[in-house]
């Protein structure tokens, strides 16, 4: 699964847009006060995590996009 397919799967599952951010695919504006996220790191890995109270908290690091997408989908559904 890639980020675009993840976005489609989350919409099909009825997950509200404000509950997540997927770098480069779904970045809600205005920024919600808290949400789960998926983003690429400067070293090429992928992170899933939570944004709460103005801070990013990493839940897990993944070697590839597919694993990160699967993890975020599991967290949200």
C-alpha positions, -999 to 999 in steps of 0.1 A, spaced: 0 0 0 12 35 -7 1 68 7 -26 75 -19 -42 41 -14 -40 46 24 -60 78 20 -86 60 -1 -88 32 25 -93 56 54 -120 75 35 -138 42 27 -136 32 64 -152 65 74 -123 79 93 -127 116 98 -103 138 78 -92 157 110 -80 125 127 -49 120 105 -22 137 84 -4 119 55 26 139 43 22 150 7 -13 134 4 -36 147 31 -27 177 52 -58 192 68 -61 229 71 -65 244 96 -42 220 115 -63 200 140 -52 202 177 -43 165 177 -40 138 150 -21 107 140 4 111 112 26 94 86 58 112 74 91 106 58 122 113 78 154 131 65 172 97 65 146 81 42 127 61 69 90 65 76 74 75 109 40 70 123 30 90 154 7 113 172 6 151 173 -7 163 206 -4 196 225 18 210 198 43 181 199 51 153 175 55 119 193 69 91 172 51 58 178 71 37 153 98 40 126 94 19 94 119 10 67 94 14 39 63 33 29 41 2 28 48 -8 64 42 27 76 9 29 57 -2 -5 71 6 7 106 -13 40 103 -43 21 89 -43 -3 118 -41 26 143 -71 44 128 -94 15 121 
